[in-house]
C-alpha cells in the first residue's frame, strides 16, 4: 500500500465516497442532519485515511482504463451531490 502525504488526494478536503464523512483541513468530520462531530479516534481516522487512499487509487485506475479505451473521462471525486 502506498503512503500518502498531506498534499495527496486522500488528504485533501472533501466528502468520502458518498458517505457522511468529510475531510476538512486535515481532519475527519462525521456529518449528520443535526450537526457534525470531529473524528478523533486514531484507529478510526487511520481506517478512513486508508479507505480514502484506496478510493483515490481506484479512481486513478478507472481514469487510465477509460483513457486507454477512448471513453469519456471519469467524473471528478467529491463533485457529485
PDB file of N, CA, C and O in Angstrom:
ATOM      1  N   UNK A   1       0.845  -1.173   0.000  1.00  0.00           N
ATOM      2  CA  UNK A   1       0.000   0.000   0.000  1.00  0.00           C
ATOM      3  C   UNK A   1       0.889   1.233   0.000  1.00  0.00           C
ATOM      4  O   UNK A   1       1.927   1.248   0.662  1.00  0.00           O
ATOM      5  N   UNK A   2       0.499   2.253  -0.726  1.00  0.00           N
ATOM      6  CA  UNK A   2       1.325   3.445  -0.822  1.00  0.00           C
ATOM      7  C   UNK A   2       1.049   4.385   0.332  1.00  0.00           C
ATOM      8  O   UNK A   2      -0.042   4.388   0.903  1.00  0.00           O
ATOM      9  N   UNK A   3       2.048   5.183   0.670  1.00  0.00           N
ATOM     10  CA  UNK A   3       1.849   6.185   1.709  1.00  0.00           C
ATOM     11  C   UNK A   3       1.374   7.470   1.056  1.00  0.00           C
ATOM     12  O   UNK A   3       1.657   7.727  -0.114  1.00  0.00           O
ATOM     13  N   UNK A   4       0.648   8.276   1.825  1.00  0.00           N
ATOM     14  CA  UNK A   4       0.080   9.498   1.267  1.00  0.00           C
ATOM     15  C   UNK A   4       0.495  10.681   2.119  1.00  0.00           C
ATOM     16  O   UNK A   4       0.334  10.668   3.339  1.00  0.00           O
ATOM     17  N   UNK A   5       1.023  11.692   1.474  1.00  0.00           N
ATOM     18  CA  UNK A   5       1.422  12.917   2.152  1.00  0.00           C
ATOM     19  C   UNK A   5       0.215  13.825   2.276  1.00  0.00           C
ATOM     20  O   UNK A   5      -0.813  13.556   1.654  1.00  0.00           O
ATOM     21  N   UNK A   6       0.306  14.904   3.068  1.00  0.00           N
ATOM     22  CA  UNK A   6      -0.817  15.821   3.208  1.00  0.00           C
ATOM     23  C   UNK A   6      -1.271  16.436   1.890  1.00  0.00           C
ATOM     24  O   UNK A   6      -2.401  16.917   1.804  1.00  0.00           O
ATOM     25  N   UNK A   7      -0.431  16.436   0.864  1.00  0.00           N
ATOM     26  CA  UNK A   7      -0.843  17.007  -0.413  1.00  0.00           C
ATOM     27  C   UNK A   7      -1.458  15.971  -1.345  1.00  0.00           C
ATOM     28  O   UNK A   7      -1.862  16.307  -2.458  1.00  0.00           O
ATOM     29  N   UNK A   8      -1.533  14.722  -0.909  1.00  0.00           N
ATOM     30  CA  UNK A   8      -2.097  13.676  -1.759  1.00  0.00           C
ATOM     31  C   UNK A   8      -3.609  13.803  -1.827  1.00  0.00           C
ATOM     32  O   UNK A   8      -4.211  14.451  -0.971  1.00  0.00           O
ATOM     33  N   UNK A   9      -4.243  13.189  -2.844  1.00  0.00           N
ATOM     34  CA  UNK A   9      -5.697  13.270  -2.965  1.00  0.00           C
ATOM     35  C   UNK A   9      -6.429  12.762  -1.724  1.00  0.00           C
ATOM     36  O   UNK A   9      -7.486  13.287  -1.376  1.00  0.00           O
ATOM     37  N   UNK A  10      -5.886  11.759  -1.060  1.00  0.00           N
ATOM     38  CA  UNK A  10      -6.559  11.212   0.113  1.00  0.00           C
ATOM     39  C   UNK A  10      -6.581  12.205   1.270  1.00  0.00           C
ATOM     40  O   UNK A  10      -7.444  12.110   2.143  1.00  0.00           O
ATOM     41  N   UNK A  11      -5.650  13.152   1.292  1.00  0.00           N
ATOM     42  CA  UNK A  11      -5.566  14.081   2.399  1.00  0.00           C
ATOM     43  C   UNK A  11      -6.292  15.394   2.127  1.00  0.00           C
ATOM     44  O   UNK A  11      -6.466  16.195   3.045  1.00  0.00           O
ATOM     45  N   UNK A  12      -6.714  15.631   0.902  1.00  0.00           N
ATOM     46  CA  UNK A  12      -7.407  16.868   0.570  1.00  0.00           C
ATOM     47  C   UNK A  12      -8.796  16.899   1.168  1.00  0.00           C
ATOM     48  O   UNK A  12      -9.315  15.875   1.613  1.00  0.00           O
ATOM     49  N   UNK A  13      -9.397  18.077   1.177  1.00  0.00           N
ATOM     50  CA  UNK A  13     -10.747  18.238   1.698  1.00  0.00           C
ATOM     51  C   UNK A  13     -11.757  17.603   0.761  1.00  0.00           C
ATOM     52  O   UNK A  13     -11.575  17.586  -0.457  1.00  0.00           O
ATOM     53  N   UNK A  14     -12.804  17.090   1.339  1.00  0.00           N
ATOM     54  CA  UNK A  14     -13.891  16.564   0.530  1.00  0.00           C
ATOM     55  C   UNK A  14     -14.618  15.416   1.180  1.00  0.00           C
ATOM     56  O   UNK A  14     -14.157  14.830   2.159  1.00  0.00           O
ATOM     57  N   UNK A  15     -15.769  15.109   0.611  1.00  0.00           N
ATOM     58  CA  UNK A  15     -16.608  14.012   1.092  1.00  0.00           C
ATOM     59  C   UNK A  15     -15.987  12.684   0.669  1.00  0.00           C
ATOM     60  O   UNK A  15     -15.387  12.579  -0.401  1.00  0.00           O
ATOM     61  N   UNK A  16     -16.135  11.696   1.507  1.00  0.00           N
ATOM     62  CA  UNK A  16     -15.587  10.372   1.238  1.00  0.00           C
ATOM     63  C   UNK A  16     -16.661   9.473   0.642  1.00  0.00           C
ATOM     64  O   UNK A  16     -17.536   8.983   1.357  1.00  0.00           O
ATOM     65  N   UNK A  17     -16.592   9.261  -0.661  1.00  0.00           N
ATOM     66  CA  UNK A  17     -17.406   8.269  -1.382  1.00  0.00           C
ATOM     67  C   UNK A  17     -18.873   8.252  -0.976  1.00  0.00           C
ATOM     68  O   UNK A  17     -19.399   7.219  -0.562  1.00  0.00           O
ATOM     69  N   UNK A  18     -19.526   9.391  -1.095  1.00  0.00           N
ATOM     70  CA  UNK A  18     -20.965   9.498  -0.814  1.00  0.00           C
ATOM     71  C   UNK A  18     -21.324   9.090   0.602  1.00  0.00           C
ATOM     72  O   UNK A  18     -22.456   8.675   0.851  1.00  0.00           O
ATOM     73  N   UNK A  19     -20.404   9.196   1.521  1.00  0.00           N
ATOM     74  CA  UNK A  19     -20.656   8.846   2.917  1.00  0.00           C
ATOM     75  C   UNK A  19     -20.906  10.122   3.726  1.00  0.00           C
ATOM     76  O   UNK A  19     -20.738  11.226   3.209  1.00  0.00           O
ATOM     77  N   UNK A  20     -21.302   9.974   4.975  1.00  0.00           N
ATOM     78  CA  UNK A  20     -21.462  11.155   5.828  1.00  0.00           C
ATOM     79  C   UNK A  20     -20.146  11.570   6.482  1.00  0.00           C
ATOM     80  O   UNK A  20     -20.138  12.156   7.565  1.00  0.00           O
ATOM     81  N   UNK A  21     -19.041  11.262   5.816  1.00  0.00           N
ATOM     82  CA  UNK A  21     -17.714  11.578   6.344  1.00  0.00           C
ATOM     83  C   UNK A  21     -17.042  12.583   5.404  1.00  0.00           C
ATOM     84  O   UNK A  21     -17.024  12.403   4.187  1.00  0.00           O
ATOM     85  N   UNK A  22     -16.492  13.641   6.000  1.00  0.00           N
ATOM     86  CA  UNK A  22     -15.850  14.707   5.225  1.00  0.00           C
ATOM     87  C   UNK A  22     -14.491  15.001   5.841  1.00  0.00           C
ATOM     88  O   UNK A  22     -14.335  15.002   7.062  1.00  0.00           O
ATOM     89  N   UNK A  23     -13.505  15.253   4.976  1.00  0.00           N
ATOM     90  CA  UNK A  23     -12.178  15.647   5.453  1.00  0.00           C
ATOM     91  C   UNK A  23     -12.017  17.139   5.191  1.00  0.00           C
ATOM     92  O   UNK A  23     -12.129  17.595   4.053  1.00  0.00           O
ATOM     93  N   UNK A  24     -11.755  17.890   6.248  1.00  0.00           N
ATOM     94  CA  UNK A  24     -11.549  19.334   6.144  1.00  0.00           C
ATOM     95  C   UNK A  24     -10.306  19.709   6.928  1.00  0.00           C
ATOM     96  O   UNK A  24     -10.157  19.357   8.099  1.00  0.00           O
ATOM     97  N   UNK A  25      -9.426  20.424   6.267  1.00  0.00           N
ATOM     98  CA  UNK A  25      -8.196  20.897   6.916  1.00  0.00           C
ATOM     99  C   UNK A  25      -7.447  19.786   7.638  1.00  0.00           C
ATOM    100  O   UNK A  25      -6.930  19.982   8.738  1.00  0.00           O
ATOM    101  N   UNK A  26      -7.397  18.611   7.003  1.00  0.00           N
ATOM    102  CA  UNK A  26      -6.630  17.505   7.562  1.00  0.00           C
ATOM    103  C   UNK A  26      -7.318  16.732   8.665  1.00  0.00           C
ATOM    104  O   UNK A  26      -6.703  15.861   9.279  1.00  0.00           O
ATOM    105  N   UNK A  27      -8.596  17.032   8.936  1.00  0.00           N
ATOM    106  CA  UNK A  27      -9.323  16.327   9.989  1.00  0.00           C
ATOM    107  C   UNK A  27     -10.593  15.712   9.415  1.00  0.00           C
ATOM    108  O   UNK A  27     -11.221  16.282   8.523  1.00  0.00           O
ATOM    109  N   UNK A  28     -10.964  14.544   9.932  1.00  0.00           N
ATOM    110  CA  UNK A  28     -12.184  13.866   9.510  1.00  0.00           C
ATOM    111  C   UNK A  28     -13.348  14.314  10.381  1.00  0.00           C
ATOM    112  O   UNK A  28     -13.227  14.405  11.603  1.00  0.00           O
ATOM    113  N   UNK A  29     -14.486  14.594   9.732  1.00  0.00           N
ATOM    114  CA  UNK A  29     -15.707  15.002  10.412  1.00  0.00           C
ATOM    115  C   UNK A  29     -16.830  14.063  10.001  1.00  0.00           C
ATOM    116  O   UNK A  29     -16.938  13.683   8.835  1.00  0.00           O
ATOM    117  N   UNK A  30     -17.669  13.689  10.968  1.00  0.00           N
ATOM    118  CA  UNK A  30     -18.871  12.911  10.702  1.00  0.00           C
ATOM    119  C   UNK A  30     -20.017  13.906  10.633  1.00  0.00           C
ATOM    120  O   UNK A  30     -20.249  14.659  11.579  1.00  0.00           O
ATOM    121  N   UNK A  31     -20.732  13.913   9.518  1.00  0.00           N
ATOM    122  CA  UNK A  31     -21.769  14.902   9.273  1.00  0.00           C
ATOM    123  C   UNK A  31     -23.143  14.249   9.393  1.00  0.00           C
ATOM    124  O   UNK A  31     -23.397  13.210   8.784  1.00  0.00           O
ATOM    125  N   UNK A  32     -24.026  14.862  10.177  1.00  0.00           N
ATOM    126  CA  UNK A  32     -25.404  14.390  10.305  1.00  0.00           C
ATOM    127  C   UNK A  32     -26.342  15.560  10.057  1.00  0.00           C
ATOM    128  O   UNK A  32     -25.900  16.699   9.902  1.00  0.00           O
ATOM    129  N   UNK A  33     -27.610  15.279  10.021  1.00  0.00           N
ATOM    130  CA  UNK A  33     -28.597  16.337   9.838  1.00  0.00           C
ATOM    131  C   UNK A  33     -28.632  17.319  10.990  1.00  0.00           C
ATOM    132  O   UNK A  33     -29.070  18.457  10.818  1.00  0.00           O
ATOM    133  N   UNK A  34     -28.179  16.903  12.160  1.00  0.00           N
ATOM    134  CA  UNK A  34     -28.224  17.777  13.332  1.00  0.00           C
ATOM    135  C   UNK A  34     -26.884  18.427  13.664  1.00  0.00           C
ATOM    136  O   UNK A  34     -26.784  19.162  14.647  1.00  0.00           O
ATOM    137  N   UNK A  35     -25.862  18.168  12.865  1.00  0.00           N
ATOM    138  CA  UNK A  35     -24.567  18.787  13.116  1.00  0.00           C
ATOM    139  C   UNK A  35     -23.424  17.905  12.674  1.00  0.00           C
ATOM    140  O   UNK A  35     -23.613  16.946  11.926  1.00  0.00           O
ATOM    141  N   UNK A  36     -22.237  18.236  13.141  1.00  0.00           N
ATOM    142  CA  UNK A  36     -21.053  17.461  12.778  1.00  0.00           C
ATOM    143  C   UNK A  36     -20.217  17.181  14.018  1.00  0.00           C
ATOM    144  O   UNK A  36     -20.249  17.926  14.997  1.00  0.00           O
ATOM    145  N   UNK A  37     -19.466  16.086  13.948  1.00  0.00           N
ATOM    146  CA  UNK A  37     -18.628  15.653  15.058  1.00  0.00           C
ATOM    147  C   UNK A  37     -17.230  15.379  14.519  1.00  0.00           C
ATOM    148  O   UNK A  37     -17.073  14.679  13.518  1.00  0.00           O
ATOM    149  N   UNK A  38     -16.227  15.922  15.174  1.00  0.00           N
ATOM    150  CA  UNK A  38     -14.840  15.667  14.801  1.00  0.00           C
ATOM    151  C   UNK A  38     -14.472  14.241  15.186  1.00  0.00           C
ATOM    152  O   UNK A  38     -14.669  13.830  16.329  1.00  0.00           O
ATOM    153  N   UNK A  39     -13.943  13.494  14.238  1.00  0.00           N
ATOM    154  CA  UNK A  39     -13.475  12.129  14.500  1.00  0.00           C
ATOM    155  C   UNK A  39     -12.057  12.229  15.056  1.00  0.00           C
ATOM    156  O   UNK A  39     -11.160  12.739  14.384  1.00  0.00           O
ATOM    157  N   UNK A  40     -11.854  11.745  16.275  1.00  0.00           N
ATOM    158  CA  UNK A  40     -10.548  11.868  16.920  1.00  0.00           C
ATOM    159  C   UNK A  40      -9.876  10.535  17.209  1.00  0.00           C
ATOM    160  O   UNK A  40      -8.690  10.501  17.538  1.00  0.00           O
ATOM    161  N   UNK A  41     -10.614   9.438  17.092  1.00  0.00           N
ATOM    162  CA  UNK A  41     -10.029   8.133  17.376  1.00  0.00           C
ATOM    163  C   UNK A  41      -8.992   7.793  16.315  1.00  0.00           C
ATOM    164  O   UNK A  41      -9.335   7.707  15.136  1.00  0.00           O
ATOM    165  N   UNK A  42      -7.730   7.597  16.700  1.00  0.00           N
ATOM    166  CA  UNK A  42      -6.681   7.364  15.703  1.00  0.00           C
ATOM    167  C   UNK A  42      -6.884   6.088  14.883  1.00  0.00           C
ATOM    168  O   UNK A  42      -6.511   6.057  13.710  1.00  0.00           O
ATOM    169  N   UNK A  43      -7.452   5.056  15.456  1.00  0.00           N
ATOM    170  CA  UNK A  43      -7.701   3.831  14.703  1.00  0.00           C
ATOM    171  C   UNK A  43      -8.751   4.088  13.631  1.00  0.00           C
ATOM    172  O   UNK A  43      -8.582   3.679  12.483  1.00  0.00           O
ATOM    173  N   UNK A  44      -9.829   4.762  14.001  1.00  0.00           N
ATOM    174  CA  UNK A  44     -10.901   5.068  13.061  1.00  0.00           C
ATOM    175  C   UNK A  44     -10.417   6.002  11.964  1.00  0.00           C
ATOM    176  O   UNK A  44     -10.688   5.763  10.788  1.00  0.00           O
ATOM    177  N   UNK A  45      -9.704   7.064  12.331  1.00  0.00           N
ATOM    178  CA  UNK A  45      -9.255   8.018  11.313  1.00  0.00           C
ATOM    179  C   UNK A  45      -8.206   7.405  10.397  1.00  0.00           C
ATOM    180  O   UNK A  45      -8.138   7.763   9.221  1.00  0.00           O
ATOM    181  N   UNK A  46      -7.385   6.488  10.907  1.00  0.00           N
ATOM    182  CA  UNK A  46      -6.419   5.835  10.015  1.00  0.00           C
ATOM    183  C   UNK A  46      -7.135   4.918   9.028  1.00  0.00           C
ATOM    184  O   UNK A  46      -6.697   4.781   7.885  1.00  0.00           O
ATOM    185  N   UNK A  47      -8.236   4.285   9.454  1.00  0.00           N
ATOM    186  CA  UNK A  47      -9.041   3.486   8.527  1.00  0.00           C
ATOM    187  C   UNK A  47      -9.676   4.378   7.468  1.00  0.00           C
ATOM    188  O   UNK A  47      -9.728   4.004   6.297  1.00  0.00           O
ATOM    189  N   UNK A  48     -10.158   5.547   7.864  1.00  0.00           N
ATOM    190  CA  UNK A  48     -10.703   6.488   6.892  1.00  0.00           C
ATOM    191  C   UNK A  48      -9.628   6.920   5.904  1.00  0.00           C
ATOM    192  O   UNK A  48      -9.887   7.014   4.704  1.00  0.00           O
ATOM    193  N   UNK A  49      -8.423   7.181   6.402  1.00  0.00           N
ATOM    194  CA  UNK A  49      -7.308   7.542   5.514  1.00  0.00           C
ATOM    195  C   UNK A  49      -7.022   6.426   4.513  1.00  0.00           C
ATOM    196  O   UNK A  49      -6.829   6.684   3.324  1.00  0.00           O
ATOM    197  N   UNK A  50      -6.995   5.179   5.000  1.00  0.00           N
ATOM    198  CA  UNK A  50      -6.723   4.044   4.112  1.00  0.00           C
ATOM    199  C   UNK A  50      -7.831   3.878   3.066  1.00  0.00           C
ATOM    200  O   UNK A  50      -7.557   3.604   1.897  1.00  0.00           O
ATOM    201  N   UNK A  51      -9.070   4.045   3.496  1.00  0.00           N
ATOM    202  CA  UNK A  51     -10.181   3.915   2.561  1.00  0.00           C
ATOM    203  C   UNK A  51     -10.135   5.030   1.523  1.00  0.00           C
ATOM    204  O   UNK A  51     -10.349   4.779   0.337  1.00  0.00           O
ATOM    205  N   UNK A  52      -9.859   6.260   1.957  1.00  0.00           N
ATOM    206  CA  UNK A  52      -9.760   7.382   1.015  1.00  0.00           C
ATOM    207  C   UNK A  52      -8.631   7.148   0.012  1.00  0.00           C
ATOM    208  O   UNK A  52      -8.778   7.444  -1.174  1.00  0.00           O
ATOM    209  N   UNK A  53      -7.508   6.618   0.488  1.00  0.00           N
ATOM    210  CA  UNK A  53      -6.390   6.329  -0.410  1.00  0.00           C
ATOM    211  C   UNK A  53      -6.767   5.241  -1.422  1.00  0.00           C
ATOM    212  O   UNK A  53      -6.417   5.335  -2.598  1.00  0.00           O
ATOM    213  N   UNK A  54      -7.478   4.214  -0.961  1.00  0.00           N
ATOM    214  CA  UNK A  54      -7.908   3.144  -1.863  1.00  0.00           C
ATOM    215  C   UNK A  54      -8.892   3.675  -2.906  1.00  0.00           C
ATOM    216  O   UNK A  54      -8.831   3.283  -4.071  1.00  0.00           O
ATOM    217  N   UNK A  55      -9.790   4.556  -2.498  1.00  0.00           N
ATOM    218  CA  UNK A  55     -10.748   5.147  -3.439  1.00  0.00           C
ATOM    219  C   UNK A  55     -10.015   6.013  -4.472  1.00  0.00           C
ATOM    220  O   UNK A  55     -10.344   5.977  -5.658  1.00  0.00           O
ATOM    221  N   UNK A  56      -9.031   6.786  -4.025  1.00  0.00           N
ATOM    222  CA  UNK A  56      -8.260   7.622  -4.952  1.00  0.00           C
ATOM    223  C   UNK A  56      -7.490   6.753  -5.943  1.00  0.00           C
ATOM    224  O   UNK A  56      -7.427   7.071  -7.131  1.00  0.00           O
ATOM    225  N   UNK A  57      -6.904   5.658  -5.460  1.00  0.00           N
ATOM    226  CA  UNK A  57      -6.191   4.729  -6.349  1.00  0.00           C
ATOM    227  C   UNK A  57      -7.146   4.120  -7.373  1.00  0.00           C
ATOM    228  O   UNK A  57      -6.809   4.003  -8.552  1.00  0.00           O
ATOM    229  N   UNK A  58      -8.334   3.735  -6.921  1.00  0.00           N
ATOM    230  CA  UNK A  58      -9.324   3.149  -7.833  1.00  0.00           C
ATOM    231  C   UNK A  58      -9.782   4.177  -8.868  1.00  0.00           C
ATOM    232  O   UNK A  58      -9.931   3.850 -10.045  1.00  0.00           O
ATOM    233  N   UNK A  59     -10.004   5.418  -8.431  1.00  0.00           N
ATOM    234  CA  UNK A  59     -10.403   6.472  -9.372  1.00  0.00           C
ATOM    235  C   UNK A  59      -9.336   6.679 -10.449  1.00  0.00           C
ATOM    236  O   UNK A  59      -9.653   6.838 -11.628  1.00  0.00           O
ATOM    237  N   UNK A  60      -8.075   6.676 -10.032  1.00  0.00           N
ATOM    238  CA  UNK A  60      -6.976   6.833 -11.000  1.00  0.00           C
ATOM    239  C   UNK A  60      -6.935   5.652 -11.969  1.00  0.00           C
ATOM    240  O   UNK A  60      -6.729   5.844 -13.167  1.00  0.00           O
ATOM    241  N   UNK A  61      -7.128   4.438 -11.463  1.00  0.00           N
ATOM    242  CA  UNK A  61      -7.104   3.251 -12.332  1.00  0.00           C
ATOM    243  C   UNK A  61      -8.239   3.295 -13.350  1.00  0.00           C
ATOM    244  O   UNK A  61      -8.043   2.949 -14.515  1.00  0.00           O
ATOM    245  N   UNK A  62      -9.413   3.717 -12.918  1.00  0.00           N
ATOM    246  CA  UNK A  62     -10.546   3.834 -13.841  1.00  0.00           C
ATOM    247  C   UNK A  62     -10.255   4.897 -14.894  1.00  0.00           C
ATOM    248  O   UNK A  62     -10.552   4.698 -16.072  1.00  0.00           O
ATOM    249  N   UNK A  63      -9.680   6.017 -14.485  1.00  0.00           N
ATOM    250  CA  UNK A  63      -9.349   7.078 -15.442  1.00  0.00           C
ATOM    251  C   UNK A  63      -8.359   6.590 -16.491  1.00  0.00           C
ATOM    252  O   UNK A  63      -8.488   6.916 -17.671  1.00  0.00           O
ATOM    253  N   UNK A  64      -7.373   5.809 -16.062  1.00  0.00           N
ATOM    254  CA  UNK A  64      -6.387   5.261 -17.003  1.00  0.00           C
ATOM    255  C   UNK A  64      -7.071   4.311 -17.983  1.00  0.00           C
ATOM    256  O   UNK A  64      -6.839   4.384 -19.190  1.00  0.00           O
ATOM    257  N   UNK A  65      -7.907   3.427 -17.466  1.00  0.00           N
ATOM    258  CA  UNK A  65      -8.616   2.488 -18.350  1.00  0.00           C
ATOM    259  C   UNK A  65      -9.501   3.220 -19.346  1.00  0.00           C
ATOM    260  O   UNK A  65      -9.533   2.870 -20.526  1.00  0.00           O
ATOM    261  N   UNK A  66     -10.215   4.227 -18.881  1.00  0.00           N
ATOM    262  CA  UNK A  66     -11.090   4.981 -19.788  1.00  0.00           C
ATOM    263  C   UNK A  66     -10.284   5.708 -20.858  1.00  0.00           C
ATOM    264  O   UNK A  66     -10.692   5.758 -22.018  1.00  0.00           O
ATOM    265  N   UNK A  67      -9.147   6.268 -20.474  1.00  0.00           N
ATOM    266  CA  UNK A  67      -8.343   6.983 -21.469  1.00  0.00           C
ATOM    267  C   UNK A  67      -7.741   6.013 -22.484  1.00  0.00           C
ATOM    268  O   UNK A  67      -7.610   6.348 -23.661  1.00  0.00           O
ATOM    269  N   UNK A  68      -7.375   4.818 -22.032  1.00  0.00           N
ATOM    270  CA  UNK A  68      -6.844   3.806 -22.952  1.00  0.00           C
ATOM    271  C   UNK A  68      -7.905   3.292 -23.905  1.00  0.00           C
ATOM    272  O   UNK A  68      -7.590   2.906 -25.031  1.00  0.00           O
ATOM    273  N   UNK A  69      -9.153   3.280 -23.473  1.00  0.00           N
ATOM    274  CA  UNK A  69     -10.248   2.771 -24.297  1.00  0.00           C
ATOM    275  C   UNK A  69     -10.966   3.882 -25.054  1.00  0.00           C
ATOM    276  O   UNK A  69     -11.907   3.616 -25.802  1.00  0.00           O
ATOM    277  N   UNK A  70     -10.532   5.108 -24.867  1.00  0.00           N
ATOM    278  CA  UNK A  70     -11.136   6.229 -25.569  1.00  0.00           C
ATOM    279  C   UNK A  70     -12.501   6.621 -25.053  1.00  0.00           C
ATOM    280  O   UNK A  70     -13.263   7.279 -25.761  1.00  0.00           O
ATOM    281  N   UNK A  71     -12.824   6.235 -23.840  1.00  0.00           N
ATOM    282  CA  UNK A  71     -14.119   6.564 -23.250  1.00  0.00           C
ATOM    283  C   UNK A  71     -14.123   7.955 -22.644  1.00  0.00           C
ATOM    284  O   UNK A  71     -13.100   8.640 -22.635  1.00  0.00           O
ATOM    285  N   UNK A  72     -15.290   8.374 -22.132  1.00  0.00           N
ATOM    286  CA  UNK A  72     -15.378   9.695 -21.515  1.00  0.00           C
ATOM    287  C   UNK A  72     -14.569   9.725 -20.224  1.00  0.00           C
ATOM    288  O   UNK A  72     -14.404   8.689 -19.581  1.00  0.00           O
ATOM    289  N   UNK A  73     -14.069  10.878 -19.836  1.00  0.00           N
ATOM    290  CA  UNK A  73     -13.306  10.972 -18.593  1.00  0.00           C
ATOM    291  C   UNK A  73     -14.192  10.648 -17.397  1.00  0.00           C
ATOM    292  O   UNK A  73     -15.400  10.883 -17.418  1.00  0.00           O
ATOM    293  N   UNK A  74     -13.575  10.110 -16.364  1.00  0.00           N
ATOM    294  CA  UNK A  74     -14.306   9.785 -15.141  1.00  0.00           C
ATOM    295  C   UNK A  74     -14.721  11.075 -14.450  1.00  0.00           C
ATOM    296  O   UNK A  74     -14.013  12.078 -14.543  1.00  0.00           O
ATOM    297  N   UNK A  75     -15.873  11.066 -13.746  1.00  0.00           N
ATOM    298  CA  UNK A  75     -16.275  12.263 -13.003  1.00  0.00           C
ATOM    299  C   UNK A  75     -15.263  12.546 -11.903  1.00  0.00           C
ATOM    300  O   UNK A  75     -14.633  11.632 -11.371  1.00  0.00           O
ATOM    301  N   UNK A  76     -15.116  13.813 -11.571  1.00  0.00           N
ATOM    302  CA  UNK A  76     -14.175  14.196 -10.516  1.00  0.00           C
ATOM    303  C   UNK A  76     -14.726  13.785  -9.155  1.00  0.00           C
ATOM    304  O   UNK A  76     -15.884  14.076  -8.852  1.00  0.00           O
ATOM    305  N   UNK A  77     -13.919  13.112  -8.324  1.00  0.00           N
ATOM    306  CA  UNK A  77     -14.379  12.686  -6.999  1.00  0.00           C
ATOM    307  C   UNK A  77     -14.807  13.874  -6.162  1.00  0.00           C
ATOM    308  O   UNK A  77     -14.205  14.946  -6.221  1.00  0.00           O
ATOM    309  N   UNK A  78     -15.857  13.667  -5.381  1.00  0.00           N
ATOM    310  CA  UNK A  78     -16.319  14.691  -4.479  1.00  0.00           C
ATOM    311  C   UNK A  78     -17.140  15.775  -5.127  1.00  0.00           C
ATOM    312  O   UNK A  78     -17.538  16.723  -4.449  1.00  0.00           O
ATOM    313  N   UNK A  79     -17.410  15.675  -6.408  1.00  0.00           N
ATOM    314  CA  UNK A  79     -18.142  16.717  -7.119  1.00  0.00           C
ATOM    315  C   UNK A  79     -19.621  16.400  -7.265  1.00  0.00           C
ATOM    316  O   UNK A  79     -20.390  17.281  -7.650  1.00  0.00           O
ATOM    317  N   UNK A  80     -20.056  15.160  -6.968  1.00  0.00           N
ATOM    318  CA  UNK A  80     -21.470  14.848  -7.130  1.00  0.00           C
ATOM    319  C   UNK A  80     -22.188  15.034  -5.807  1.00  0.00           C
ATOM    320  O   UNK A  80     -21.598  14.902  -4.735  1.00  0.00           O
ATOM    321  N   UNK A  81     -23.442  15.335  -5.902  1.00  0.00           N
ATOM    322  CA  UNK A  81     -24.249  15.559  -4.688  1.00  0.00           C
ATOM    323  C   UNK A  81     -25.428  14.639  -4.697  1.00  0.00           C
ATOM    324  O   UNK A  81     -26.237  14.661  -3.769  1.00  0.00           O
TER     325      UNK A  81
END
